[in-house]
Structure formats: structure tokens, C-alpha cells
Amino acid sequence: MSKAGYVNFGVHLTLDGYGGDPEKLNRRELVYQALDELPEKLGMHKLSEPMVYEAGQCNPKDSGGFSGFVVIAESHISCHTFPYRGFVSIDVYTCKSEMDKEFVINYFKEIFGLKEVEINFIQRGTRFPAWDLFAKEDAAANELAFVQLPSSAMQRQPA
């Protein structure tokens, strides 16, 4: 398959926030709020309500906090707070080709009172096929079989 037959699958932003407000980082409802409202603000679609768990101290680096996750049609957003360290670790992963990074960064800086952030932004799946390689066919009742498409069919399909 030529390079023209590929697209990037999505983008993944990781944000590590420092100097955060320990009271904000220690509020379950604030973690929930961020995971609940951010998908819509980014034009993404929640598949479930956010789940937020209180995590107790589990090792010398981790004095406890909250871990939250929301599954979105485009992938997921996760947030792990460490209020006793003024730290938060966040992932925003989407199968969209782009993301408003500055909006996401500013959103989390504001909601958790972060003084500094460390950002990584990665393109994921840089050799993701631009079209389906297999067709779905009914093999038997309620079962699907995947049938490889001929290479000529793959070359004609738009991305």
C-alpha cells in the first residue's frame, strides 16, 4: 500500500500538571465535571457517563487522590489527581485528526489551578489504512466473517 493509502488514526495529548490547587485536585465532583463537559466542548461524543474512583495511597509516590475515565466514541479521556503533590496526569485521546490543544491545556489549568504543565502530543496510527481492508459478510446467524477485499477495490475507495 502506498503512503497515499494511509491516514493517521488520531491524536493523543498527555498533560502533566504541576502546582495545582490541592483542594480542587481533591474534589471528586470537579474531576467528574471535567470528564463530563470536556467531550462536548471538543465536539466529541460520550458513550457512557464518567466514572470517578477514590484511590487511596498505594505506594510511596502515591498519597491518594481520584482517578476518572470517560469513554467517548472517538476514544477516551482520563484524569488522575494527586492532591498532596499538587499534581494531575491527564490523557485526551481521539480518533479525530486534530485537537484544539490550547483549549484543552487552558481548560485544565483553570479547573485545577495548575501553575505549570508538561505536554506531549502524539499522532497515533500513522499508517492506519485510509479505507476498509475487509468486508463484513453474514457467515451464519448472528456471526460475522471478515472477507479480504481485492486490492483494486481498496484503491478505488475514498478516505
ZAZA-473581 format. One record per atom (N, C-alpha, C): residue in one letter; chain; atom name; x negated, y negated, z negated. Coordinates in Angstrom, 2 decimals, always signed. Last residue first. Example, Ala and Ser with C-alpha at 12.3 -4.5 7.8 and 13.67 -1.06 7.14 Angstrom:
ZAZA-473581
> resn,chain,name,xx,yy,zz
> S,A,N,-12.85,+2.25,-7.08 $
> S,A,CA,-13.67,+1.06,-7.14 $
> S,A,C,-12.90,-0.03,-7.87 $
> A,A,N,-13.19,+5.69,-7.80 $
> A,A,CA,-12.30,+4.50,-7.80 $
> A,A,C,-13.20,+3.30,-7.80 $
end
This chain:
ZAZA-473581
> resn,chain,name,xx,yy,zz
> A,A,N,+11.01,-8.02,-1.15 $
> A,A,CA,+10.68,-8.02,-2.57 $
> A,A,C,+11.81,-8.57,-3.39 $
> P,A,N,+12.67,-6.03,+1.39 $
> P,A,CA,+12.15,-7.30,+0.84 $
> P,A,C,+11.86,-7.15,-0.64 $
> Q,A,N,+11.66,-3.14,+3.18 $
> Q,A,CA,+12.46,-3.72,+2.11 $
> Q,A,C,+11.86,-5.01,+1.59 $
> R,A,N,+9.89,-2.10,+5.01 $
> R,A,CA,+10.95,-2.97,+5.51 $
> R,A,C,+11.71,-3.67,+4.39 $
> Q,A,N,+8.20,-0.39,+3.67 $
> Q,A,CA,+7.61,-1.57,+4.28 $
> Q,A,C,+8.68,-2.56,+4.76 $
> M,A,N,+9.83,+1.70,+2.92 $
> M,A,CA,+9.27,+0.84,+1.89 $
> M,A,C,+8.74,-0.46,+2.50 $
> A,A,N,+10.34,+2.95,+5.32 $
> A,A,CA,+11.44,+2.30,+4.62 $
> A,A,C,+10.91,+1.33,+3.58 $
> S,A,N,+7.82,+4.00,+5.88 $
> S,A,CA,+8.39,+2.99,+6.79 $
> S,A,C,+9.55,+2.25,+6.12 $
> S,A,N,+7.46,+5.95,+3.91 $
> S,A,CA,+6.66,+4.71,+3.84 $
> S,A,C,+7.21,+3.64,+4.76 $
> P,A,N,+10.53,+7.27,+2.62 $
> P,A,CA,+9.46,+7.28,+3.62 $
> P,A,C,+8.73,+5.93,+3.60 $
> L,A,N,+10.94,+7.73,-0.92 $
> L,A,CA,+11.35,+7.09,+0.32 $
> L,A,C,+10.22,+7.19,+1.33 $
> Q,A,N,+11.41,+10.55,-2.94 $
> Q,A,CA,+10.48,+9.57,-2.41 $
> Q,A,C,+10.98,+9.05,-1.06 $
> V,A,N,+14.02,+10.75,-5.16 $
> V,A,CA,+13.54,+11.22,-3.87 $
> V,A,C,+12.63,+10.15,-3.30 $
> F,A,N,+15.05,+11.89,-8.19 $
> F,A,CA,+14.33,+10.81,-7.54 $
> F,A,C,+13.69,+11.37,-6.28 $
> A,A,N,+18.28,+12.70,-9.30 $
> A,A,CA,+17.00,+13.16,-8.79 $
> A,A,C,+16.36,+11.96,-8.11 $
> L,A,N,+20.40,+12.77,-12.13 $
> L,A,CA,+19.82,+12.04,-11.00 $
> L,A,C,+18.53,+12.71,-10.58 $
> E,A,N,+23.45,+14.17,-13.26 $
> E,A,CA,+21.99,+14.21,-13.21 $
> E,A,C,+21.53,+13.42,-12.00 $
> N,A,N,+26.23,+14.45,-13.22 $
> N,A,CA,+25.60,+13.59,-14.23 $
> N,A,C,+24.07,+13.67,-14.27 $
> A,A,N,+26.07,+17.29,-11.28 $
> A,A,CA,+26.95,+16.48,-12.13 $
> A,A,C,+26.14,+15.77,-13.21 $
> A,A,N,+23.15,+16.83,-9.26 $
> A,A,CA,+24.21,+17.67,-9.83 $
> A,A,C,+25.04,+16.75,-10.71 $
> A,A,N,+21.90,+14.78,-7.90 $
> A,A,CA,+21.43,+16.14,-7.70 $
> A,A,C,+22.48,+17.13,-8.18 $
> D,A,N,+22.35,+11.78,-6.35 $
> D,A,CA,+23.02,+12.72,-7.26 $
> D,A,C,+22.56,+14.12,-6.93 $
> E,A,N,+19.36,+9.88,-6.08 $
> E,A,CA,+20.39,+10.69,-5.43 $
> E,A,C,+21.03,+11.58,-6.47 $
> K,A,N,+17.49,+7.00,-5.75 $
> K,A,CA,+18.26,+7.83,-6.68 $
> K,A,C,+19.31,+8.58,-5.88 $
> A,A,N,+14.30,+6.76,-4.20 $
> A,A,CA,+15.74,+6.53,-4.16 $
> A,A,C,+16.40,+7.45,-5.17 $
> F,A,N,+11.20,+5.16,-4.81 $
> F,A,CA,+12.03,+6.35,-4.88 $
> F,A,C,+13.49,+5.94,-4.83 $
> L,A,N,+10.07,+2.73,-4.73 $
> L,A,CA,+9.34,+3.80,-4.05 $
> L,A,C,+10.17,+5.07,-3.97 $
> D,A,N,+11.36,-0.54,-4.36 $
> D,A,CA,+11.51,+0.81,-4.91 $
> D,A,C,+10.73,+1.81,-4.07 $
> W,A,N,+8.87,-3.17,-4.03 $
> W,A,CA,+10.14,-2.53,-3.71 $
> W,A,C,+10.17,-1.14,-4.33 $
> A,A,N,+6.41,-3.98,-4.85 $
> A,A,CA,+7.37,-5.03,-4.52 $
> A,A,C,+8.75,-4.47,-4.15 $
> P,A,N,+4.86,-2.35,-7.61 $
> P,A,CA,+5.38,-2.29,-6.23 $
> P,A,C,+6.47,-3.34,-6.00 $
> F,A,N,+2.42,-4.01,-9.47 $
> F,A,CA,+3.78,-3.49,-9.50 $
> F,A,C,+4.33,-3.48,-8.08 $
> R,A,N,-0.10,-4.84,-10.11 $
> R,A,CA,+0.06,-4.00,-8.92 $
> R,A,C,+1.43,-3.32,-8.92 $
> T,A,N,+0.02,-6.18,-12.48 $
> T,A,CA,-0.35,-6.96,-11.29 $
> T,A,C,-0.27,-6.15,-10.00 $
> G,A,N,+1.23,-5.90,-15.15 $
> G,A,CA,+1.61,-5.11,-13.98 $
> G,A,C,+1.28,-5.79,-12.67 $
> R,A,N,+1.20,-9.22,-16.45 $
> R,A,CA,+1.32,-7.78,-16.65 $
> R,A,C,+1.70,-7.11,-15.33 $
> Q,A,N,-0.88,-11.86,-17.25 $
> Q,A,CA,+0.01,-11.32,-16.22 $
> Q,A,C,+0.00,-9.82,-16.39 $
> I,A,N,-1.02,-13.41,-20.43 $
> I,A,CA,-1.47,-12.37,-19.52 $
> I,A,C,-0.42,-12.08,-18.47 $
> F,A,N,-2.28,-15.55,-22.70 $
> F,A,CA,-1.22,-15.45,-21.69 $
> F,A,C,-1.73,-14.50,-20.61 $
> N,A,N,-2.70,-16.44,-26.03 $
> N,A,CA,-3.18,-15.60,-24.93 $
> N,A,C,-2.00,-15.45,-23.98 $
> I,A,N,-3.48,-18.95,-28.37 $
> I,A,CA,-2.59,-18.45,-27.33 $
> I,A,C,-3.35,-17.54,-26.39 $
> E,A,N,-3.24,-20.12,-31.56 $
> E,A,CA,-4.15,-19.43,-30.65 $
> E,A,C,-3.26,-18.70,-29.66 $
> V,A,N,-2.50,-23.18,-33.20 $
> V,A,CA,-2.08,-21.94,-32.55 $
> V,A,C,-3.22,-21.42,-31.67 $
> E,A,N,-2.00,-25.07,-36.21 $
> E,A,CA,-2.85,-24.63,-35.10 $
> E,A,C,-2.25,-23.37,-34.49 $
> K,A,N,+0.16,-25.63,-37.85 $
> K,A,CA,-0.83,-26.68,-37.60 $
> K,A,C,-1.72,-26.35,-36.41 $
> L,A,N,+3.64,-24.93,-37.87 $
> L,A,CA,+2.27,-24.49,-37.59 $
> L,A,C,+1.36,-25.67,-37.30 $
> G,A,N,+6.34,-24.82,-38.75 $
> G,A,CA,+5.43,-25.85,-39.25 $
> G,A,C,+3.96,-25.50,-39.04 $
> F,A,N,+8.15,-23.11,-37.59 $
> F,A,CA,+7.36,-22.59,-38.71 $
> F,A,C,+6.34,-23.58,-39.25 $
> I,A,N,+9.37,-24.73,-35.64 $
> I,A,CA,+10.22,-23.94,-36.53 $
> I,A,C,+9.46,-23.40,-37.75 $
> E,A,N,+7.12,-25.99,-34.29 $
> E,A,CA,+8.14,-26.75,-35.03 $
> E,A,C,+8.87,-25.89,-36.06 $
> K,A,N,+5.75,-23.88,-33.15 $
> K,A,CA,+5.04,-24.83,-34.00 $
> K,A,C,+6.02,-25.58,-34.88 $
> F,A,N,+7.78,-22.70,-31.62 $
> F,A,CA,+7.29,-22.01,-32.81 $
> F,A,C,+6.47,-22.92,-33.72 $
> Y,A,N,+8.14,-24.76,-29.67 $
> Y,A,CA,+9.26,-24.21,-30.42 $
> Y,A,C,+8.76,-23.57,-31.72 $
> N,A,N,+5.60,-25.04,-28.53 $
> N,A,CA,+6.17,-26.13,-29.32 $
> N,A,C,+7.34,-25.66,-30.19 $
> I,A,N,+5.43,-22.51,-27.21 $
> I,A,CA,+4.43,-22.95,-28.19 $
> I,A,C,+5.01,-24.02,-29.11 $
> V,A,N,+7.64,-22.62,-25.46 $
> V,A,CA,+7.54,-21.56,-26.47 $
> V,A,C,+6.58,-21.98,-27.58 $
> F,A,N,+6.95,-24.87,-23.86 $
> F,A,CA,+8.19,-24.86,-24.63 $
> F,A,C,+8.11,-23.85,-25.76 $
> E,A,N,+4.57,-23.98,-22.71 $
> E,A,CA,+4.55,-25.15,-23.60 $
> E,A,C,+5.81,-25.21,-24.45 $
> K,A,N,+5.46,-21.81,-21.08 $
> K,A,CA,+4.56,-21.60,-22.22 $
> K,A,C,+4.61,-22.76,-23.20 $
> D,A,N,+7.92,-20.75,-19.52 $
> D,A,CA,+7.59,-22.10,-19.95 $
> D,A,C,+6.76,-22.00,-21.24 $
> M,A,N,+6.87,-18.21,-17.29 $
> M,A,CA,+7.49,-18.58,-18.57 $
> M,A,C,+7.06,-20.00,-18.89 $
> E,A,N,+7.25,-15.93,-14.49 $
> E,A,CA,+6.68,-17.09,-15.18 $
> E,A,C,+7.46,-17.36,-16.46 $
> S,A,N,+8.48,-13.71,-13.54 $
> S,A,CA,+7.15,-14.01,-13.02 $
> S,A,C,+6.48,-15.18,-13.72 $
> K,A,N,+10.05,-11.58,-15.98 $
> K,A,CA,+10.09,-12.73,-15.07 $
> K,A,C,+8.66,-13.04,-14.64 $
> C,A,N,+9.78,-9.74,-17.89 $
> C,A,CA,+9.50,-9.28,-16.53 $
> C,A,C,+9.69,-10.40,-15.51 $
> T,A,N,+8.14,-10.88,-20.88 $
> T,A,CA,+9.26,-10.92,-19.93 $
> T,A,C,+8.84,-10.35,-18.58 $
> Y,A,N,+7.42,-11.35,-24.23 $
> Y,A,CA,+7.10,-10.58,-23.03 $
> Y,A,C,+8.33,-10.56,-22.14 $
> V,A,N,+5.96,-12.78,-26.81 $
> V,A,CA,+7.09,-13.05,-25.92 $
> V,A,C,+6.71,-12.42,-24.58 $
> D,A,N,+4.95,-12.27,-30.11 $
> D,A,CA,+4.84,-11.82,-28.72 $
> D,A,C,+6.12,-12.21,-27.98 $
> I,A,N,+3.21,-13.63,-32.90 $
> I,A,CA,+4.41,-13.60,-32.06 $
> I,A,C,+4.05,-13.08,-30.68 $
> S,A,N,+2.37,-14.02,-36.22 $
> S,A,CA,+1.93,-13.39,-34.97 $
> S,A,C,+3.18,-13.11,-34.13 $
> V,A,N,+1.47,-16.48,-38.62 $
> V,A,CA,+2.52,-15.76,-37.89 $
> V,A,C,+1.91,-15.21,-36.60 $
> F,A,N,+0.45,-17.68,-41.85 $
> F,A,CA,+0.15,-17.11,-40.53 $
> F,A,C,+1.38,-16.44,-39.94 $
> G,A,N,-0.03,-18.26,-44.51 $
> G,A,CA,+0.36,-19.34,-43.61 $
> G,A,C,+0.20,-18.95,-42.16 $
> R,A,N,-0.39,-16.24,-46.24 $
> R,A,CA,-1.58,-16.63,-45.48 $
> R,A,C,-1.28,-17.80,-44.54 $
> Y,A,N,+2.03,-15.76,-47.22 $
> Y,A,CA,+0.98,-16.00,-48.21 $
> Y,A,C,-0.35,-16.38,-47.56 $
> P,A,N,+3.59,-15.18,-44.92 $
> P,A,CA,+3.73,-16.46,-45.59 $
> P,A,C,+2.59,-16.77,-46.58 $
> F,A,N,+3.42,-13.90,-42.18 $
> F,A,CA,+2.54,-13.63,-43.32 $
> F,A,C,+2.51,-14.92,-44.16 $
> T,A,N,+5.64,-12.46,-39.78 $
> T,A,CA,+5.20,-13.58,-40.63 $
> T,A,C,+4.36,-13.07,-41.79 $
> H,A,N,+6.04,-11.60,-36.53 $
> H,A,CA,+5.58,-11.05,-37.80 $
> H,A,C,+5.03,-12.20,-38.63 $
> C,A,N,+8.15,-11.04,-33.83 $
> C,A,CA,+7.62,-12.06,-34.74 $
> C,A,C,+7.27,-11.40,-36.07 $
> S,A,N,+8.89,-10.47,-30.35 $
> S,A,CA,+8.66,-10.02,-31.71 $
> S,A,C,+7.96,-11.11,-32.51 $
> I,A,N,+10.94,-9.87,-27.62 $
> I,A,CA,+10.27,-10.92,-28.39 $
> I,A,C,+10.09,-10.35,-29.80 $
> H,A,N,+11.06,-8.11,-24.43 $
> H,A,CA,+11.24,-8.25,-25.88 $
> H,A,C,+10.53,-9.49,-26.41 $
> S,A,N,+12.64,-7.81,-21.45 $
> S,A,CA,+11.63,-7.09,-22.24 $
> S,A,C,+11.88,-7.28,-23.72 $
> E,A,N,+14.96,-8.62,-20.12 $
> E,A,CA,+13.69,-8.88,-19.46 $
> E,A,C,+12.49,-8.28,-20.21 $
> A,A,N,+16.94,-8.09,-21.88 $
> A,A,CA,+16.97,-7.39,-20.59 $
> A,A,C,+15.63,-7.51,-19.89 $
> I,A,N,+15.43,-7.77,-25.12 $
> I,A,CA,+16.07,-8.58,-24.08 $
> I,A,C,+16.04,-7.79,-22.78 $
> V,A,N,+15.43,-7.13,-28.49 $
> V,A,CA,+15.30,-6.52,-27.16 $
> V,A,C,+16.08,-7.39,-26.19 $
> V,A,N,+13.64,-8.62,-31.05 $
> V,A,CA,+14.88,-8.64,-30.28 $
> V,A,C,+14.57,-8.05,-28.91 $
> F,A,N,+12.39,-8.43,-34.33 $
> F,A,CA,+12.29,-7.98,-32.95 $
> F,A,C,+13.65,-8.17,-32.29 $
> G,A,N,+10.31,-9.16,-37.20 $
> G,A,CA,+11.55,-9.18,-36.44 $
> G,A,C,+11.31,-8.89,-34.98 $
> S,A,N,+9.15,-9.00,-40.44 $
> S,A,CA,+8.90,-8.57,-39.06 $
> S,A,C,+10.23,-8.51,-38.35 $
> F,A,N,+7.93,-10.98,-43.13 $
> F,A,CA,+9.05,-10.47,-42.34 $
> F,A,C,+8.57,-10.08,-40.95 $
> G,A,N,+5.79,-10.03,-45.81 $
> G,A,CA,+6.45,-11.07,-45.03 $
> G,A,C,+7.63,-10.47,-44.31 $
> G,A,N,+2.59,-9.10,-47.28 $
> G,A,CA,+4.03,-9.00,-47.07 $
> G,A,C,+4.57,-10.20,-46.31 $
> S,A,N,-0.10,-9.30,-47.28 $
> S,A,CA,+0.57,-9.53,-48.56 $
> S,A,C,+2.09,-9.46,-48.44 $
> D,A,N,-2.52,-7.73,-45.68 $
> D,A,CA,-1.09,-7.98,-45.51 $
> D,A,C,-0.39,-8.07,-46.85 $
> K,A,N,-5.08,-6.95,-46.15 $
> K,A,CA,-4.88,-8.09,-45.26 $
> K,A,C,-3.43,-8.56,-45.23 $
> P,A,N,-4.84,-4.67,-47.82 $
> P,A,CA,-5.44,-5.90,-48.35 $
> P,A,C,-5.26,-7.14,-47.47 $
> N,A,N,-1.49,-3.46,-47.09 $
> N,A,CA,-2.94,-3.30,-47.10 $
> N,A,C,-3.55,-4.63,-47.57 $
> C,A,N,+1.16,-4.01,-47.55 $
> C,A,CA,+0.82,-2.65,-47.11 $
> C,A,C,-0.68,-2.41,-47.02 $
> Q,A,N,+3.78,-5.69,-49.13 $
> Q,A,CA,+2.33,-5.58,-48.98 $
> Q,A,C,+1.98,-4.15,-48.59 $
> G,A,N,+6.86,-5.31,-47.22 $
> G,A,CA,+6.06,-5.55,-48.42 $
> G,A,C,+4.58,-5.42,-48.13 $
> A,A,N,+8.92,-6.82,-45.00 $
> A,A,CA,+7.80,-5.89,-45.09 $
> A,A,C,+6.97,-6.25,-46.32 $
> E,A,N,+12.19,-7.00,-44.04 $
> E,A,CA,+11.22,-7.48,-45.02 $
> E,A,C,+10.15,-6.40,-45.14 $
> Y,A,N,+13.18,-7.33,-40.66 $
> Y,A,CA,+12.90,-6.47,-41.80 $
> Y,A,C,+11.94,-7.16,-42.75 $
> V,A,N,+15.58,-7.98,-38.29 $
> V,A,CA,+14.52,-8.57,-39.11 $
> V,A,C,+14.39,-7.72,-40.37 $
> M,A,N,+16.75,-7.83,-35.05 $
> M,A,CA,+16.56,-7.06,-36.26 $
> M,A,C,+15.39,-7.67,-37.01 $
> P,A,N,+19.10,-9.55,-32.96 $
> P,A,CA,+17.77,-9.40,-33.55 $
> P,A,C,+17.82,-8.54,-34.82 $
> E,A,N,+21.41,-7.62,-31.02 $
> E,A,CA,+21.16,-8.68,-32.00 $
> E,A,C,+19.75,-8.48,-32.54 $
> S,A,N,+20.61,-6.80,-27.62 $
> S,A,CA,+21.02,-6.47,-28.98 $
> S,A,C,+20.84,-7.70,-29.85 $
> L,A,N,+19.90,-7.89,-25.31 $
> L,A,CA,+20.61,-6.62,-25.21 $
> L,A,C,+21.11,-6.16,-26.58 $
> K,A,N,+19.84,-11.28,-24.24 $
> K,A,CA,+19.72,-10.31,-25.34 $
> K,A,C,+20.51,-9.05,-25.02 $
> H,A,N,+18.21,-12.69,-21.58 $
> H,A,CA,+19.48,-12.11,-21.98 $
> H,A,C,+19.27,-11.04,-23.05 $
> M,A,N,+16.82,-15.98,-20.80 $
> M,A,CA,+16.75,-14.52,-20.92 $
> M,A,C,+18.05,-14.02,-21.55 $
> G,A,N,+16.33,-18.67,-20.78 $
> G,A,CA,+17.07,-18.10,-19.66 $
> G,A,C,+17.00,-16.58,-19.63 $
> L,A,N,+15.23,-19.67,-23.03 $
> L,A,CA,+14.29,-19.32,-21.96 $
> L,A,C,+14.99,-18.70,-20.75 $
> K,A,N,+17.39,-19.98,-24.68 $
> K,A,CA,+16.65,-21.19,-24.33 $
> K,A,C,+15.67,-20.94,-23.18 $
> E,A,N,+18.04,-17.28,-25.04 $
> E,A,CA,+18.92,-18.14,-24.23 $
> E,A,C,+18.19,-19.41,-23.79 $
> P,A,N,+15.83,-16.45,-26.71 $
> P,A,CA,+16.10,-15.86,-25.39 $
> P,A,C,+16.97,-16.75,-24.49 $
> L,A,N,+16.03,-18.15,-29.09 $
> L,A,CA,+14.99,-18.35,-28.08 $
> L,A,C,+15.30,-17.69,-26.74 $
> E,A,N,+18.03,-17.39,-30.92 $
> E,A,CA,+18.29,-18.51,-30.00 $
> E,A,C,+17.25,-18.65,-28.88 $
> D,A,N,+17.12,-15.08,-32.30 $
> D,A,CA,+18.49,-15.15,-31.78 $
> D,A,C,+18.65,-16.23,-30.71 $
> L,A,N,+14.59,-15.58,-33.18 $
> L,A,CA,+14.79,-14.44,-32.28 $
> L,A,C,+16.17,-14.47,-31.63 $
> A,A,N,+15.14,-17.79,-34.85 $
> A,A,CA,+14.21,-17.92,-33.73 $
> A,A,C,+14.45,-16.81,-32.71 $
> Q,A,N,+16.92,-16.62,-36.73 $
> Q,A,CA,+17.34,-17.73,-35.88 $
> Q,A,C,+16.45,-17.85,-34.65 $
> Y,A,N,+15.22,-14.74,-38.00 $
> Y,A,CA,+16.39,-14.30,-37.24 $
> Y,A,C,+16.84,-15.39,-36.26 $
> V,A,N,+13.46,-16.51,-39.25 $
> V,A,CA,+12.93,-15.55,-38.27 $
> V,A,C,+14.08,-15.07,-37.38 $
> L,A,N,+15.34,-17.72,-40.90 $
> L,A,CA,+14.63,-18.54,-39.91 $
> L,A,C,+14.00,-17.65,-38.83 $
> E,A,N,+16.18,-15.70,-42.58 $
> E,A,CA,+17.16,-16.31,-41.67 $
> E,A,C,+16.50,-17.18,-40.61 $
> R,A,N,+13.86,-15.11,-44.06 $
> R,A,CA,+14.40,-14.12,-43.12 $
> R,A,C,+15.31,-14.78,-42.10 $
> R,A,N,+11.30,-17.10,-44.83 $
> R,A,CA,+12.76,-17.16,-44.72 $
> R,A,C,+13.24,-16.20,-43.63 $
> N,A,N,+8.60,-17.51,-44.97 $
> N,A,CA,+9.16,-16.55,-45.91 $
> N,A,C,+10.70,-16.54,-45.89 $
> L,A,N,+7.93,-19.57,-43.35 $
> L,A,CA,+7.50,-18.24,-42.94 $
> L,A,C,+8.11,-17.15,-43.82 $
> K,A,N,+8.86,-21.69,-44.93 $
> K,A,CA,+9.54,-21.36,-43.67 $
> K,A,C,+9.20,-19.95,-43.22 $
> E,A,N,+6.99,-21.56,-47.03 $
> E,A,CA,+8.43,-21.42,-47.31 $
> E,A,C,+9.21,-21.07,-46.05 $
> P,A,N,+4.52,-21.99,-45.76 $
> P,A,CA,+4.82,-20.68,-46.37 $
> P,A,C,+6.30,-20.49,-46.69 $
> D,A,N,+3.98,-23.37,-42.70 $
> D,A,CA,+4.67,-23.66,-43.95 $
> D,A,C,+5.08,-22.33,-44.59 $
> G,A,N,+0.80,-22.47,-41.22 $
> G,A,CA,+2.25,-22.59,-41.25 $
> G,A,C,+2.78,-22.85,-42.65 $
> G,A,N,-1.83,-22.14,-40.51 $
> G,A,CA,-1.47,-23.33,-41.28 $
> G,A,C,+0.01,-23.55,-41.36 $
> Y,A,N,-1.41,-20.65,-37.24 $
> Y,A,CA,-2.16,-20.86,-38.48 $
> Y,A,C,-1.66,-22.12,-39.19 $
> G,A,N,-0.20,-18.15,-35.04 $
> G,A,CA,-0.06,-19.47,-35.63 $
> G,A,C,-0.70,-19.55,-37.01 $
> D,A,N,-0.63,-16.71,-32.03 $
> D,A,CA,-1.01,-16.55,-33.43 $
> D,A,C,-1.03,-17.94,-34.02 $
> L,A,N,+1.11,-15.47,-29.39 $
> L,A,CA,+0.88,-16.69,-30.15 $
> L,A,C,+0.53,-16.30,-31.58 $
> T,A,N,+1.09,-14.22,-26.16 $
> T,A,CA,+0.89,-13.93,-27.58 $
> T,A,C,+0.52,-15.24,-28.25 $
> L,A,N,+3.09,-13.63,-23.41 $
> L,A,CA,+2.47,-14.67,-24.21 $
> L,A,C,+2.31,-14.15,-25.63 $
> H,A,N,+3.16,-12.12,-20.40 $
> H,A,CA,+3.18,-11.82,-21.83 $
> H,A,C,+2.40,-12.91,-22.56 $
> V,A,N,+5.05,-11.53,-17.42 $
> V,A,CA,+4.04,-12.27,-18.18 $
> V,A,C,+4.26,-12.03,-19.67 $
> G,A,N,+5.37,-9.03,-14.80 $
> G,A,CA,+5.85,-10.05,-15.72 $
> G,A,C,+4.70,-10.76,-16.40 $
> F,A,N,+4.47,-7.69,-12.50 $
> F,A,CA,+5.68,-7.26,-13.18 $
> F,A,C,+6.24,-8.34,-14.09 $
> N,A,N,+3.51,-9.23,-9.47 $
> N,A,CA,+3.21,-8.97,-10.87 $
> N,A,C,+4.52,-8.67,-11.59 $
> V,A,N,+3.75,-7.16,-6.52 $
> V,A,CA,+4.11,-8.38,-7.25 $
> V,A,C,+3.65,-8.16,-8.69 $
> Y,A,N,+2.66,-5.76,-3.41 $
> Y,A,CA,+2.68,-5.83,-4.87 $
> Y,A,C,+3.18,-7.18,-5.35 $
> G,A,N,+2.20,-5.70,-0.73 $
> G,A,CA,+3.24,-4.83,-1.24 $
> G,A,C,+3.37,-4.85,-2.74 $
> A,A,N,-0.03,-7.15,-0.19 $
> A,A,CA,+1.25,-7.82,+0.03 $
> A,A,C,+2.42,-6.98,-0.48 $
> K,A,N,-2.02,-5.26,-0.47 $
> K,A,CA,-1.84,-6.23,-1.56 $
> K,A,C,-0.49,-6.94,-1.42 $
> S,A,N,-0.62,-2.17,+0.85 $
> S,A,CA,-1.43,-3.39,+0.93 $
> S,A,C,-1.14,-4.30,-0.24 $
> M,A,N,-0.86,+1.18,+0.00 $
> M,A,CA,+0.00,+0.00,+0.00 $
> M,A,C,-0.90,-1.24,+0.00 $
end
